Amino acid sequence: MSNTRPEKLKKVLRPVHLWAIAVGLVISGEYFGWNNGWAVSGTIGMLIATLVVTLMYVTFVFSYTELTTSIPHAGGAFAYAYRAMGPVASLIAGYATLIDFLFATPAIGFSLGSYFHFLYPAIPVVASAIAFNVLFIIINAIGIKESAAFSVFITLLAVAELLIFMGIIGPGFKMGNYLSHPMPFGWSGVFAALPFAVWFYLAIEGVAQVAEEVKDPKRNIPRGYIYGIVTLVLLALGVMILTGGVTDWRKLSSLDYPLPAAISIVLGNGSSLTKVFTGIGLFGLIASFHGIILACSRQVFAMARSGYLPGFLSGVNHRYKTPHWALVGGGVVSICTLLLGLKFEHITDKVIVISVLGAVLMYMMSMLSLFVLRRKEPALERPFASPLYPYFPALAFALSGLCLVAIIYFNFMLSLYFFGGLALVVALFLALGKHKKKITGDILLVQAEVMISSE
């Protein structure tokens, strides 16, 4: 197979594109989900949790970039863990990454449906969420692609909307509202809020997957990440603090559409500006929804091609050159999760917790892989090296571990399901003898054009 195309793609992306990818993947987290943290910690408790998680992500993304530029593979963490620690560790990392993306999709789907229901109350939340899911599976399956320019455009639109939102509700901010019941559950509430603070940044690591398409990656990847992190931190803090001061924050702590609800409080529910804001807000959610469906399909495809999932999931459509079965497989999980919303009145927070469980376990496995590879393969070419090694990856590992422990403590049953599923998968993997099968170098280093040529 020719590597001509990947070599050309290396020189396409610049910091502005990386910024757009980073912010676009994550920005839905600014629109919903984080407010569930208020319910368990209060406004100040959530603020403290967000600052801790921000530090975790800053140290993580720079360390993760070292792995991605050293071992380019769409499977991400599972490929790094295989290279560093073998097949069982690889399976654990792959399972964690799959859970991360598989459950992030329906979480955003619930919010998309809720925003749409806010605009058109006659349309049920779950029905519209499923429709969005099917629509974007079809779009990806037939090879419709987003250019870098469009990614920049839609991200700018979503960022602009959040700035407008802050400008609208800013005059209505009252410190008394924000400081009312600031930490009703004490310091334990801060730990309980950690998964919802993670939701502010979850999926930013997806930027590292395009390392080979970046011009001068050693210089530009850090710039892209810095621009993205700074943007997201400012938006996260601005949206969270200002929203908490417009009313009794407890009224917004369990909604899937906190921003339109906040504007309706300031301007009135019948305001045309409220409707316009909600309509534009769909673009921010769609940017993340589309990006995570793509990322999830890459992960499913890569693991299936390497023998970690049923082989048929690695099928590529001959006409459109897209991983159609991987898209369908991820879509089935997402739709089944959305259907649970018909049975349970409020499920979004639980889906977010499960997704975050996968994310933080994947972060820990990635940092372990980095440490092992530094010792095991000191001569490995590292186009980008983690700054302040070993402190950055060690801090990222420790804070990810803190998040994991907190999630388990405050969400024991959900964690039991998560780790029970992991134990079952590992048992099947060993029983089938998959751990004895070596992944060849050709499979381990599959290029992006083989997986998804539609992008």
C-alpha positions as CSV (number, residue, x, y, z in Angstrom):
1,M,0.0,0.0,0.0
2,S,1.3,3.4,-0.9
3,N,1.9,5.9,1.8
4,T,1.8,8.9,-0.6
5,R,-1.5,10.3,0.7
6,P,-0.5,10.3,4.5
7,E,2.8,12.0,3.6
8,K,0.8,14.8,1.8
9,L,-1.7,15.0,4.7
10,K,1.1,15.7,7.1
11,K,1.5,19.2,5.7
12,V,-2.1,20.3,5.7
13,L,-3.1,21.1,9.3
14,R,-1.9,24.2,11.0
15,P,-2.6,25.5,14.6
16,V,-5.9,27.1,13.6
17,H,-7.2,23.7,12.3
18,L,-6.0,21.9,15.4
19,W,-7.7,24.6,17.5
20,A,-10.9,24.0,15.5
21,I,-10.7,20.2,15.9
22,A,-10.0,20.5,19.7
23,V,-12.7,23.0,20.4
24,G,-15.2,21.4,18.0
25,L,-14.9,17.9,19.5
26,V,-15.3,19.2,23.1
27,I,-17.6,22.3,22.8
28,S,-20.8,20.3,23.4
29,G,-19.5,19.9,26.9
30,E,-20.0,23.7,27.4
31,Y,-23.7,23.4,26.5
32,F,-24.9,20.7,28.9
33,G,-23.8,18.0,31.3
34,W,-21.5,20.1,33.5
35,N,-24.5,21.5,35.3
36,N,-25.2,18.1,36.8
37,G,-22.1,18.8,38.9
38,W,-24.0,21.5,40.7
39,A,-26.5,19.0,42.0
40,V,-23.8,17.1,43.9
41,S,-21.4,19.9,44.8
42,G,-22.9,23.4,44.6
43,T,-21.4,26.2,42.6
44,I,-18.1,26.7,44.4
45,G,-17.6,22.9,44.8
46,M,-18.0,22.5,41.0
47,L,-15.6,25.4,40.4
48,I,-12.9,23.7,42.5
49,A,-13.5,20.4,40.7
50,T,-13.2,22.1,37.3
51,L,-9.9,23.7,38.2
52,V,-8.5,20.3,39.3
53,V,-9.7,18.7,36.1
54,T,-8.3,21.5,34.0
55,L,-4.8,20.9,35.4
56,M,-5.3,17.2,34.7
57,Y,-6.1,17.8,31.0
58,V,-3.3,20.3,30.4
59,T,-0.7,17.8,31.6
60,F,-2.4,14.8,29.9
61,V,-2.8,16.2,26.4
62,F,0.9,17.2,26.1
63,S,2.0,13.8,27.3
64,Y,-0.5,11.9,25.1
65,T,0.8,13.8,22.1
66,E,4.2,12.1,22.6
67,L,2.5,8.7,22.2
68,T,0.5,9.7,19.1
69,T,3.5,11.2,17.2
70,S,5.6,8.2,18.1
71,I,3.0,5.4,17.3
72,P,0.6,6.7,14.7
73,H,-2.5,4.4,14.9
74,A,-6.2,5.2,14.8
75,G,-6.8,2.8,17.7
76,G,-4.9,5.3,19.9
77,A,-4.5,4.1,23.5
78,F,-5.0,0.4,22.7
79,A,-2.1,0.5,20.2
80,Y,0.2,2.3,22.7
81,A,-0.6,-0.2,25.5
82,Y,0.0,-3.1,23.1
83,R,3.4,-1.8,22.2
84,A,4.3,-1.1,25.8
85,M,2.6,-3.8,27.9
86,G,1.2,-6.5,25.7
87,P,-2.3,-7.7,24.6
88,V,-4.2,-7.8,27.9
89,A,-3.2,-4.2,28.8
90,S,-4.1,-3.3,25.2
91,L,-7.5,-4.8,25.6
92,I,-8.1,-2.8,28.8
93,A,-7.1,0.4,27.1
94,G,-9.2,-0.4,24.1
95,Y,-12.3,-1.3,26.2
96,A,-11.9,2.0,28.1
97,T,-11.6,4.0,24.9
98,L,-14.7,2.3,23.4
99,I,-16.8,3.0,26.5
100,D,-15.6,6.6,26.4
101,F,-16.8,7.2,22.8
102,L,-19.8,4.8,22.7
103,F,-21.5,6.5,25.6
104,A,-20.4,10.1,24.8
105,T,-22.5,9.8,21.6
106,P,-25.9,9.1,23.3
107,A,-25.1,11.6,26.0
108,I,-24.8,14.3,23.3
109,G,-27.8,12.8,21.6
110,F,-30.0,13.3,24.6
111,S,-29.0,17.0,24.7
112,L,-29.5,17.4,21.0
113,G,-33.0,16.0,21.4
114,S,-33.7,18.2,24.4
115,Y,-32.6,21.4,22.6
116,F,-34.8,20.4,19.6
117,H,-37.7,19.7,22.0
118,F,-37.2,23.1,23.5
119,L,-37.6,24.6,20.0
120,Y,-40.5,22.3,19.0
121,P,-42.2,20.9,22.1
122,A,-44.4,18.5,20.1
123,I,-41.3,16.5,19.1
124,P,-40.2,14.0,21.8
125,V,-36.6,14.2,23.1
126,V,-35.7,10.5,22.5
127,A,-37.3,10.4,19.0
128,S,-35.3,13.4,17.7
129,A,-32.1,12.1,19.4
130,I,-32.5,8.8,17.6
131,A,-33.2,10.6,14.3
132,F,-30.0,12.6,14.7
133,N,-28.1,9.5,15.4
134,V,-29.3,7.7,12.3
135,L,-28.8,10.8,10.2
136,F,-25.1,11.2,11.1
137,I,-24.4,7.5,10.6
138,I,-25.8,7.8,7.1
139,I,-23.8,11.0,6.4
140,N,-20.6,9.3,7.5
141,A,-21.4,6.0,5.7
142,I,-21.9,7.7,2.3
143,G,-18.6,9.6,2.6
144,I,-19.7,13.1,3.2
145,K,-16.7,14.9,4.6
146,E,-15.9,18.0,6.5
147,S,-13.1,20.2,5.2
148,A,-10.8,21.9,7.6
149,A,-12.3,25.2,6.6
150,F,-15.8,24.0,7.5
151,S,-14.5,22.8,10.9
152,V,-13.1,26.2,11.6
153,F,-16.4,27.8,10.5
154,I,-18.7,25.7,12.7
155,T,-16.4,26.0,15.7
156,L,-16.2,29.8,15.3
157,L,-20.0,29.8,15.2
158,A,-20.3,27.7,18.3
159,V,-17.7,29.8,20.2
160,A,-19.4,33.0,19.0
161,E,-22.7,31.8,20.3
162,L,-21.3,31.1,23.8
163,L,-19.8,34.6,23.8
164,I,-23.2,36.1,22.9
165,F,-24.8,33.9,25.6
166,M,-22.4,35.3,28.2
167,G,-23.1,38.8,26.9
168,I,-26.8,38.4,27.2
169,I,-26.9,36.9,30.7
170,G,-24.0,38.8,32.1
171,P,-26.1,41.9,33.1
172,G,-28.5,39.5,35.0
173,F,-25.7,37.9,37.0
174,K,-26.1,38.3,40.8
175,M,-23.3,37.2,43.1
176,G,-25.9,36.4,45.8
177,N,-27.4,33.7,43.5
178,Y,-24.0,32.3,42.7
179,L,-22.8,32.1,46.3
180,S,-26.1,30.7,47.5
181,H,-25.5,27.2,48.9
182,P,-21.9,27.2,47.5
183,M,-20.8,23.8,48.9
184,P,-23.9,22.1,50.4
185,F,-22.1,18.7,50.5
186,G,-18.7,20.0,51.7
187,W,-15.5,18.7,50.2
188,S,-17.0,15.3,49.4
189,G,-19.2,17.2,46.8
190,V,-16.0,18.4,45.0
191,F,-15.0,14.7,44.5
192,A,-18.6,13.8,43.4
193,A,-18.4,16.7,40.8
194,L,-15.2,15.5,39.1
195,P,-16.8,13.4,36.3
196,F,-19.0,16.4,35.3
197,A,-16.0,18.6,35.3
198,V,-14.2,16.1,33.0
199,W,-17.2,16.5,30.7
200,F,-16.0,20.1,30.0
201,Y,-12.9,18.7,28.2
202,L,-13.7,15.1,27.3
203,A,-12.5,14.1,23.8
204,I,-9.9,16.9,23.4
205,E,-7.4,14.0,23.2
206,G,-8.8,13.3,19.7
207,V,-6.6,16.1,18.3
208,A,-3.6,13.8,18.8
209,Q,-5.0,11.4,16.3
210,V,-4.2,13.8,13.4
211,A,-0.6,14.2,14.3
212,E,0.7,12.9,11.0
213,E,-1.4,15.4,9.1
214,V,0.1,18.4,10.8
215,K,2.7,20.6,9.3
216,D,5.7,20.8,11.6
217,P,4.0,18.8,14.4
218,K,6.7,19.5,17.0
219,R,5.9,23.2,16.8
220,N,2.3,23.3,15.8
221,I,0.7,20.5,17.9
222,P,1.6,22.3,21.2
223,R,0.3,25.6,19.7
224,G,-3.0,24.0,18.7
225,Y,-3.5,22.4,22.1
226,I,-2.6,25.6,23.9
227,Y,-5.0,27.6,21.9
228,G,-7.7,25.0,22.3
229,I,-7.2,24.6,26.1
230,V,-7.2,28.3,26.7
231,T,-10.4,28.8,24.7
232,L,-12.1,25.9,26.5
233,V,-11.0,27.0,29.9
234,L,-12.3,30.6,29.4
235,L,-15.6,29.4,27.9
236,A,-16.1,26.8,30.7
237,L,-15.5,29.2,33.5
238,G,-17.4,32.0,31.9
239,V,-20.5,29.9,31.1
240,M,-20.5,28.0,34.4
241,I,-20.1,31.1,36.6
242,L,-22.4,33.5,34.8
243,T,-25.2,30.8,34.5
244,G,-25.0,30.1,38.2
245,G,-25.7,33.8,39.0
246,V,-28.9,34.4,36.9
247,T,-31.2,32.5,39.2
248,D,-31.3,29.8,41.9
249,W,-28.8,27.4,40.3
250,R,-30.7,24.4,41.6
251,K,-33.4,25.0,39.0
252,L,-30.8,24.4,36.2
253,S,-28.8,21.5,37.8
254,S,-30.7,18.7,36.2
255,L,-31.7,20.1,32.8
256,D,-30.2,18.9,29.5
257,Y,-30.5,22.4,28.1
258,P,-29.3,24.8,30.8
259,L,-28.2,27.6,28.5
260,P,-31.5,28.2,26.7
261,A,-33.2,27.9,30.1
262,A,-30.9,30.5,31.6
263,I,-31.6,32.9,28.6
264,S,-35.3,32.3,29.0
265,I,-35.0,33.4,32.6
266,V,-33.2,36.6,31.7
267,L,-35.2,37.5,28.6
268,G,-38.4,35.6,29.0
269,N,-39.4,32.2,27.4
270,G,-41.3,34.0,24.6
271,S,-38.3,36.0,23.5
272,S,-37.3,35.5,19.8
273,L,-33.7,35.8,20.8
274,T,-34.1,32.7,23.1
275,K,-35.3,30.7,20.1
276,V,-32.5,31.9,17.9
277,F,-29.9,31.1,20.5
278,T,-31.3,27.6,20.9
279,G,-31.3,27.0,17.1
280,I,-27.7,28.1,16.7
281,G,-26.8,26.0,19.7
282,L,-27.6,22.9,17.8
283,F,-24.5,23.5,15.6
284,G,-22.2,23.3,18.6
285,L,-23.7,20.0,19.7
286,I,-23.7,18.7,16.1
287,A,-20.0,19.5,15.7
288,S,-19.2,17.3,18.7
289,F,-21.8,14.7,17.8
290,H,-20.4,14.3,14.3
291,G,-16.8,14.2,15.5
292,I,-17.3,11.6,18.2
293,I,-19.2,9.3,15.9
294,L,-16.2,9.5,13.5
295,A,-13.8,8.8,16.4
296,C,-15.9,6.0,17.7
297,S,-16.0,4.3,14.3
298,R,-12.2,4.6,13.9
299,Q,-11.8,2.9,17.3
300,V,-14.2,0.1,16.5
301,F,-12.7,-0.5,13.1
302,A,-9.1,-0.5,14.3
303,M,-9.8,-2.9,17.1
304,A,-11.7,-5.2,14.8
305,R,-9.0,-5.2,12.2
306,S,-6.5,-6.1,15.0
307,G,-8.6,-9.0,16.2
308,Y,-9.9,-7.4,19.4
309,L,-13.5,-7.2,18.1
310,P,-15.5,-9.4,15.6
311,G,-13.8,-9.2,12.2
312,F,-16.9,-8.1,10.3
313,L,-16.7,-4.7,12.1
314,S,-13.6,-4.0,10.1
315,G,-15.5,-4.1,6.8
316,V,-15.0,-1.2,4.5
317,N,-17.7,-0.2,2.0
318,H,-16.3,-0.7,-1.5
319,R,-18.0,2.2,-3.1
320,Y,-17.6,4.9,-0.4
321,K,-14.5,3.5,1.4
322,T,-16.0,4.0,4.8
323,P,-16.2,1.6,7.8
324,H,-19.9,1.1,7.5
325,W,-20.2,-1.9,9.9
326,A,-18.2,0.0,12.6
327,L,-20.5,3.0,12.2
328,V,-23.6,0.7,12.5
329,G,-22.2,-1.1,15.5
330,G,-21.6,2.1,17.4
331,G,-25.0,3.4,16.3
332,V,-26.7,0.3,17.7
333,V,-25.1,0.9,21.1
334,S,-26.0,4.6,21.0
335,I,-29.7,4.0,20.0
336,C,-30.2,1.3,22.6
337,T,-28.9,3.7,25.2
338,L,-31.2,6.4,24.0
339,L,-34.1,4.0,24.2
340,L,-33.4,3.6,27.9
341,G,-34.4,7.2,28.1
342,L,-38.0,6.1,27.5
343,K,-37.9,4.0,30.7
344,F,-35.9,6.3,32.9
345,E,-36.8,9.9,33.3
346,H,-33.3,11.3,33.9
347,I,-30.5,9.3,32.5
348,T,-28.1,11.7,30.9
349,D,-26.0,12.2,34.0
350,K,-25.5,8.4,34.3
351,V,-24.5,8.1,30.7
352,I,-22.0,10.9,31.2
353,V,-20.5,9.1,34.3
354,I,-20.0,5.8,32.3
355,S,-18.4,7.7,29.4
356,V,-16.0,9.5,31.9
357,L,-15.2,6.2,33.6
358,G,-13.9,5.0,30.2
359,A,-12.0,8.2,29.6
360,V,-10.1,8.4,32.9
361,L,-9.1,4.7,32.7
362,M,-7.9,5.3,29.2
363,Y,-5.9,8.3,30.4
364,M,-4.2,6.2,33.1
365,M,-3.4,3.4,30.7
366,S,-1.9,5.9,28.2
367,M,0.4,7.5,30.9
368,L,1.5,4.0,32.0
369,S,2.3,3.2,28.4
370,L,4.4,6.4,28.1
371,F,6.5,5.5,31.2
372,V,7.0,1.9,30.0
373,L,8.0,3.0,26.5
374,R,10.5,5.6,27.8
375,R,12.3,2.7,29.6
376,K,11.6,-0.1,27.1
377,E,12.3,1.8,23.9
378,P,14.6,4.8,24.7
379,A,15.6,5.0,21.0
380,L,12.0,5.2,19.7
381,E,11.6,8.2,17.5
382,R,9.6,10.9,19.4
383,P,8.8,13.8,17.1
384,F,7.2,15.5,20.1
385,A,8.4,14.8,23.6
386,S,6.3,15.4,26.7
387,P,7.4,18.7,28.4
388,L,8.7,18.5,32.0
389,Y,8.9,14.7,31.9
390,P,8.3,12.8,34.2
391,Y,6.2,15.4,36.1
392,F,3.6,16.1,33.4
393,P,2.6,12.4,32.8
394,A,2.9,11.6,36.5
395,L,0.5,14.5,37.5
396,A,-1.9,13.5,34.7
397,F,-1.8,9.9,35.9
398,A,-2.3,10.9,39.6
399,L,-5.2,13.2,38.9
400,S,-6.9,10.7,36.5
401,G,-6.6,8.1,39.3
402,L,-8.2,10.6,41.7
403,C,-11.1,11.1,39.3
404,L,-11.4,7.3,38.9
405,V,-11.5,6.7,42.7
406,A,-14.0,9.5,43.2
407,I,-16.3,8.2,40.4
408,I,-16.3,4.7,41.9
409,Y,-17.0,5.9,45.4
410,F,-19.9,8.1,44.4
411,N,-21.3,5.9,41.6
412,F,-20.7,2.4,42.9
413,M,-23.3,0.6,40.9
414,L,-22.4,2.2,37.6
415,S,-18.8,1.5,38.3
416,L,-19.7,-2.2,39.0
417,Y,-21.3,-2.5,35.6
418,F,-18.3,-0.8,34.0
419,F,-15.7,-3.1,35.6
420,G,-17.9,-6.1,35.5
421,G,-18.1,-5.6,31.7
422,L,-14.3,-5.2,31.6
423,A,-13.8,-8.5,33.6
424,L,-16.1,-10.3,31.2
425,V,-14.3,-9.0,28.2
426,V,-10.9,-10.0,29.5
427,A,-12.2,-13.5,30.5
428,L,-13.5,-14.1,27.0
429,F,-10.3,-12.7,25.5
430,L,-8.2,-15.1,27.5
431,A,-10.6,-18.1,27.0
432,L,-10.5,-17.6,23.2
433,G,-6.7,-17.4,23.2
434,K,-6.6,-14.0,21.7
435,H,-3.8,-13.0,24.0
436,K,-1.5,-15.5,22.2
437,K,-2.0,-14.0,18.8
438,K,0.5,-11.4,17.8
439,I,-0.6,-8.3,16.0
440,T,1.7,-7.7,13.0
441,G,3.4,-4.4,12.4
442,D,1.3,-3.8,9.3
443,I,-1.9,-4.0,11.3
444,L,-0.5,-2.1,14.3
445,L,0.4,0.8,12.1
446,V,-2.7,1.0,9.9
447,Q,-2.9,4.4,8.2
448,A,-5.9,6.6,8.4
449,E,-6.7,6.4,4.6
450,V,-7.3,2.6,4.9
451,M,-9.8,3.1,7.6
452,I,-11.8,6.1,6.6
453,S,-11.1,7.8,3.3
454,S,-14.2,10.0,3.5
455,E,-12.5,12.6,5.8
